[in-house]
């Protein structure tokens, strides 16, 4: 396994493979990623239809968990690129927390600013997380290789995805019974996902009128999708809460739509 994060130096060093400080050399680095995928084949049976999520998010999902083989797209407020995703990245990371904490391998592609401390506070097991912060032009190939060997892949495409690229990744996730979680930029994701989570009504608490410290961020997350997910569901959440993890906002209604 390897964890590459620009703000932490005390995580496990990567095995031989792609360096996070340069663009991928396609032949050598994709081969290294294939070896990584082989090492990290899911420990949970592929016959287990659902991967767990933390309780505050469970009611957003029609099955109460992430269905293997599905694609989830998470969008935030208006903004360009992952950096302006308006809470989308936080929600996507929170989706990975329970499965990571119970032994599933995860991969994170295209998050150069990922903070190891924030990811750990959300519940992600860094020792079971493969991180490719800057996949470059080979991002779709990198993602496809990682889908082969892990339960969940979180992707922030660094370039606008072409429809054919998106279709191949969705099909690969379905075939390999992995979960693909996408946080797209301004260009969006050209394929209709199984589930879409949209973040709105965000506000930070704790700063007052200039004094004090930020203590948490409230947001509303709305889930829509196909089949059993067609009826919108809304949840009011703290993300991050005072502990850094996701929590229900008891002041909100938190009822299904």
FITI-670196 format. One record per residue (C-alpha): residue number from 1; x, y, z. Coordinates in pm, 1 decimal. Layout:
<ketis>
[keti NUM,[X,Y,Z]]
...
</ketis>
This chain:
<ketis>
[keti 1,[0.0,0.0,0.0]]
[keti 2,[103.2,362.1,-19.7]]
[keti 3,[-23.7,695.2,95.6]]
[keti 4,[106.7,1008.2,-69.4]]
[keti 5,[-4.3,1335.5,87.6]]
[keti 6,[161.1,1673.6,51.2]]
[keti 7,[106.8,1773.3,413.4]]
[keti 8,[220.9,1461.2,599.5]]
[keti 9,[560.6,1290.7,603.2]]
[keti 10,[496.2,1030.9,871.8]]
[keti 11,[271.8,798.9,672.6]]
[keti 12,[385.4,471.1,521.6]]
[keti 13,[636.7,511.1,243.8]]
[keti 14,[521.3,386.0,-96.6]]
[keti 15,[639.1,59.8,-241.7]]
[keti 16,[818.0,75.4,-575.0]]
[keti 17,[577.7,251.3,-805.3]]
[keti 18,[469.3,591.5,-930.8]]
[keti 19,[610.5,898.9,-762.9]]
[keti 20,[347.7,1155.0,-661.5]]
[keti 21,[581.3,1437.4,-763.2]]
[keti 22,[575.8,1376.4,-1135.5]]
[keti 23,[340.2,1282.7,-1411.8]]
[keti 24,[296.9,916.0,-1478.3]]
[keti 25,[532.3,737.6,-1714.8]]
[keti 26,[254.8,528.7,-1864.1]]
[keti 27,[419.9,193.4,-1926.8]]
[keti 28,[627.2,170.7,-1609.4]]
[keti 29,[381.6,332.1,-1371.6]]
[keti 30,[72.0,155.1,-1499.4]]
[keti 31,[260.7,-171.0,-1455.4]]
[keti 32,[340.7,-69.9,-1096.5]]
[keti 33,[-23.9,12.8,-1035.4]]
[keti 34,[-123.4,-327.6,-1172.8]]
[keti 35,[107.5,-488.4,-915.3]]
[keti 36,[-51.9,-272.8,-645.6]]
[keti 37,[-399.6,-376.7,-758.6]]
[keti 38,[-296.5,-742.7,-736.5]]
[keti 39,[-162.7,-693.5,-382.6]]
[keti 40,[-478.8,-519.0,-263.8]]
[keti 41,[-751.1,-745.7,-396.9]]
[keti 42,[-1061.5,-705.0,-181.1]]
[keti 43,[-1059.1,-895.7,144.8]]
[keti 44,[-1438.3,-898.1,164.0]]
[keti 45,[-1627.9,-1140.8,-52.9]]
[keti 46,[-1755.3,-997.0,-380.7]]
[keti 47,[-2077.2,-1179.2,-297.7]]
[keti 48,[-2135.6,-919.1,-26.2]]
[keti 49,[-2366.6,-689.8,-218.9]]
[keti 50,[-2320.5,-379.0,-5.3]]
[keti 51,[-2025.6,-192.3,140.8]]
[keti 52,[-2101.2,-10.5,467.6]]
[keti 53,[-2123.6,365.7,514.8]]
[keti 54,[-2124.9,567.3,836.3]]
[keti 55,[-2473.2,597.4,994.5]]
[keti 56,[-2531.1,968.6,914.1]]
[keti 57,[-2502.7,884.0,542.6]]
[keti 58,[-2684.5,550.3,542.0]]
[keti 59,[-3033.3,698.1,507.1]]
[keti 60,[-2927.0,878.7,189.8]]
[keti 61,[-2863.9,547.2,14.7]]
[keti 62,[-3161.3,334.8,-94.2]]
[keti 63,[-2995.6,16.2,35.6]]
[keti 64,[-2833.1,174.6,339.9]]
[keti 65,[-2489.0,108.0,192.0]]
[keti 66,[-2286.1,135.4,-129.1]]
[keti 67,[-2396.6,-119.7,-384.1]]
[keti 68,[-2105.1,-303.3,-544.3]]
[keti 69,[-2064.0,-224.6,-912.5]]
[keti 70,[-2228.9,115.2,-882.1]]
[keti 71,[-2111.9,466.0,-969.7]]
[keti 72,[-2177.0,758.0,-735.3]]
[keti 73,[-2128.4,1120.4,-844.9]]
[keti 74,[-2090.6,1385.6,-573.7]]
[keti 75,[-2122.3,1754.4,-659.9]]
[keti 76,[-2090.9,2063.4,-445.1]]
[keti 77,[-2189.1,2422.7,-493.5]]
[keti 78,[-2099.3,2601.1,-813.9]]
[keti 79,[-1726.5,2608.9,-863.6]]
[keti 80,[-1463.1,2497.3,-1106.9]]
[keti 81,[-1254.6,2190.6,-1044.4]]
[keti 82,[-1224.0,1980.5,-730.9]]
[keti 83,[-1086.3,2273.9,-530.9]]
[keti 84,[-1417.5,2456.5,-575.0]]
[keti 85,[-1637.4,2153.9,-523.5]]
[keti 86,[-1815.8,2310.9,-227.8]]
[keti 87,[-1805.5,2017.7,14.1]]
[keti 88,[-1828.8,1745.8,-249.5]]
[keti 89,[-1484.6,1608.8,-171.8]]
[keti 90,[-1564.9,1590.9,201.2]]
[keti 91,[-1886.5,1397.8,133.3]]
[keti 92,[-1707.3,1162.6,-106.4]]
[keti 93,[-1433.4,1090.9,147.7]]
[keti 94,[-1694.9,1030.1,416.1]]
[keti 95,[-1856.3,769.4,189.6]]
[keti 96,[-1531.7,569.3,201.0]]
[keti 97,[-1481.1,585.0,576.1]]
[keti 98,[-1683.9,287.7,703.9]]
[keti 99,[-1569.6,44.8,434.6]]
[keti 100,[-1207.0,152.0,480.0]]
[keti 101,[-1235.7,112.6,856.1]]
[keti 102,[-1370.2,-242.7,822.5]]
[keti 103,[-1091.3,-371.3,598.4]]
[keti 104,[-1172.0,-265.3,242.6]]
[keti 105,[-898.0,-118.7,25.5]]
[keti 106,[-960.8,226.2,-122.5]]
[keti 107,[-789.3,431.7,-389.8]]
[keti 108,[-796.6,808.8,-432.1]]
[keti 109,[-707.1,955.8,-769.1]]
[keti 110,[-657.9,1322.3,-854.9]]
[keti 111,[-654.6,1487.4,-509.4]]
[keti 112,[-321.7,1674.2,-488.9]]
[keti 113,[-434.2,1874.0,-184.8]]
[keti 114,[-560.2,1579.5,19.6]]
[keti 115,[-483.4,1622.9,389.3]]
[keti 116,[-393.6,1301.9,570.6]]
[keti 117,[-515.8,1434.6,905.5]]
[keti 118,[-857.5,1532.2,765.8]]
[keti 119,[-894.1,1196.5,590.0]]
[keti 120,[-800.7,1013.0,911.0]]
[keti 121,[-1049.3,1218.6,1114.1]]
[keti 122,[-1323.3,1115.6,871.8]]
[keti 123,[-1242.5,753.0,948.9]]
[keti 124,[-1038.1,652.9,645.3]]
[keti 125,[-768.4,393.4,719.4]]
[keti 126,[-461.6,546.9,557.4]]
[keti 127,[-276.8,215.5,575.5]]
[keti 128,[-533.5,65.8,337.4]]
[keti 129,[-550.9,360.5,97.3]]
[keti 130,[-366.1,399.3,-232.1]]
[keti 131,[-327.4,763.0,-334.1]]
[keti 132,[-231.4,890.3,-679.7]]
[keti 133,[-252.6,1267.6,-632.9]]
[keti 134,[-139.9,1374.3,-981.7]]
[keti 135,[-222.0,1107.1,-1240.6]]
[keti 136,[-176.1,1346.0,-1533.7]]
[keti 137,[-313.5,1264.9,-1876.1]]
[keti 138,[-325.6,893.5,-1790.3]]
[keti 139,[-588.8,946.4,-1519.3]]
[keti 140,[-849.7,723.1,-1684.6]]
[keti 141,[-601.3,438.5,-1730.2]]
[keti 142,[-480.0,475.7,-1371.8]]
[keti 143,[-836.3,462.8,-1242.7]]
[keti 144,[-919.5,157.9,-1453.5]]
[keti 145,[-616.8,-31.0,-1318.0]]
[keti 146,[-704.5,52.8,-958.5]]
[keti 147,[-1066.6,-54.4,-1004.7]]
[keti 148,[-925.9,-400.2,-1079.3]]
[keti 149,[-793.4,-444.4,-727.5]]
[keti 150,[-979.2,-236.1,-468.3]]
[keti 151,[-1332.5,-210.1,-333.5]]
[keti 152,[-1372.3,165.5,-373.4]]
[keti 153,[-1210.6,423.4,-600.2]]
[keti 154,[-1261.0,796.0,-547.4]]
[keti 155,[-1182.1,999.6,-858.1]]
[keti 156,[-1144.6,1372.6,-917.0]]
[keti 157,[-1074.9,1390.7,-1293.7]]
[keti 158,[-796.4,1641.9,-1359.0]]
[keti 159,[-922.0,1694.0,-1714.5]]
[keti 160,[-1275.6,1702.1,-1858.5]]
[keti 161,[-1373.5,1336.3,-1914.5]]
[keti 162,[-1481.2,1226.7,-2258.7]]
[keti 163,[-1802.9,1021.3,-2271.7]]
[keti 164,[-1616.7,712.6,-2394.7]]
[keti 165,[-1371.9,734.4,-2101.2]]
[keti 166,[-1654.5,766.3,-1850.0]]
[keti 167,[-1845.7,473.7,-2001.9]]
[keti 168,[-1540.9,249.1,-1983.6]]
[keti 169,[-1478.7,329.6,-1618.1]]
[keti 170,[-1844.8,277.8,-1525.1]]
[keti 171,[-1844.4,-54.7,-1709.8]]
[keti 172,[-1517.1,-159.5,-1543.3]]
[keti 173,[-1655.1,-84.5,-1197.4]]
[keti 174,[-1970.8,-281.2,-1273.0]]
[keti 175,[-1770.8,-576.1,-1405.8]]
[keti 176,[-1525.8,-581.3,-1112.7]]
[keti 177,[-1797.0,-513.3,-851.5]]
[keti 178,[-1610.8,-210.5,-722.4]]
[keti 179,[-1766.4,122.5,-628.3]]
[keti 180,[-1659.8,429.4,-826.8]]
[keti 181,[-1712.6,762.8,-648.0]]
[keti 182,[-1659.4,1064.3,-875.7]]
[keti 183,[-1621.9,1429.8,-777.9]]
[keti 184,[-1626.5,1602.7,-1118.2]]
[keti 185,[-1511.4,1953.0,-1198.6]]
[keti 186,[-1698.0,2218.2,-1392.8]]
[keti 187,[-1720.9,1990.3,-1697.9]]
[keti 188,[-1929.8,1741.0,-1500.6]]
[keti 189,[-1954.9,1366.6,-1552.1]]
[keti 190,[-2099.6,1267.0,-1891.8]]
[keti 191,[-2262.6,942.7,-1771.9]]
[keti 192,[-2579.7,916.8,-1564.1]]
[keti 193,[-2468.2,769.7,-1228.4]]
[keti 194,[-2653.0,514.0,-1022.4]]
[keti 195,[-2660.2,771.3,-743.0]]
[keti 196,[-2603.6,1146.2,-733.6]]
[keti 197,[-2531.3,1331.7,-410.1]]
[keti 198,[-2562.0,1709.7,-425.3]]
[keti 199,[-2433.1,1943.2,-154.0]]
[keti 200,[-2614.3,2270.7,-76.8]]
[keti 201,[-2685.4,2521.2,203.2]]
[keti 202,[-2333.2,2512.6,342.3]]
[keti 203,[-2226.2,2737.1,626.4]]
[keti 204,[-1945.4,2733.3,879.6]]
[keti 205,[-2017.4,2778.0,1250.5]]
[keti 206,[-1797.1,2896.9,1535.2]]
[keti 207,[-1639.3,3217.2,1411.6]]
[keti 208,[-1912.8,3447.0,1540.2]]
[keti 209,[-1863.2,3805.9,1423.6]]
[keti 210,[-1490.6,3760.6,1385.7]]
[keti 211,[-1390.3,3613.1,1717.9]]
[keti 212,[-1343.0,3243.7,1794.4]]
[keti 213,[-1256.0,2948.5,1573.7]]
[keti 214,[-1445.3,2756.0,1310.7]]
[keti 215,[-1597.0,2454.7,1485.7]]
[keti 216,[-1792.8,2278.2,1213.3]]
[keti 217,[-1967.4,2307.0,880.0]]
[keti 218,[-2336.9,2246.4,823.8]]
[keti 219,[-2466.2,2129.4,488.7]]
[keti 220,[-2763.3,1967.5,321.8]]
[keti 221,[-2702.0,1661.1,106.3]]
[keti 222,[-2966.7,1550.6,-143.9]]
[keti 223,[-2958.3,1204.5,-301.3]]
[keti 224,[-3122.9,1117.8,-631.9]]
[keti 225,[-3060.1,839.3,-879.6]]
[keti 226,[-3197.6,545.4,-1065.8]]
[keti 227,[-3457.3,287.7,-971.5]]
[keti 228,[-3501.4,277.9,-592.8]]
[keti 229,[-3300.9,601.7,-561.9]]
[keti 230,[-3534.2,799.9,-788.9]]
[keti 231,[-3716.2,964.0,-497.7]]
[keti 232,[-3501.0,1247.7,-356.4]]
[keti 233,[-3372.6,1207.1,-1.1]]
[keti 234,[-3237.6,1497.4,205.0]]
[keti 235,[-3012.7,1495.9,508.9]]
[keti 236,[-2877.7,1782.4,718.0]]
[keti 237,[-2522.9,1709.7,828.4]]
[keti 238,[-2219.8,1844.2,1007.8]]
[keti 239,[-1915.6,1782.1,786.8]]
[keti 240,[-1676.9,1825.9,948.5]]
[keti 241,[-1829.5,1811.2,1294.7]]
[keti 242,[-1639.2,1914.3,1607.1]]
[keti 243,[-1453.5,1579.9,1593.2]]
[keti 244,[-1369.8,1610.7,1223.8]]
[keti 245,[-1605.3,1329.2,1123.8]]
[keti 246,[-1953.5,1346.5,972.7]]
[keti 247,[-2251.0,1379.2,1208.8]]
[keti 248,[-2622.0,1444.5,1182.9]]
[keti 249,[-2736.5,1802.3,1231.5]]
[keti 250,[-3000.6,1765.0,1500.9]]
[keti 251,[-3138.9,2111.1,1423.4]]
[keti 252,[-3239.7,2003.2,1071.8]]
[keti 253,[-3539.3,1792.1,976.8]]
[keti 254,[-3330.7,1516.8,815.6]]
[keti 255,[-3634.3,1349.7,662.5]]
[keti 256,[-3666.7,1176.6,330.5]]
[keti 257,[-3805.0,1390.7,48.7]]
</ketis>
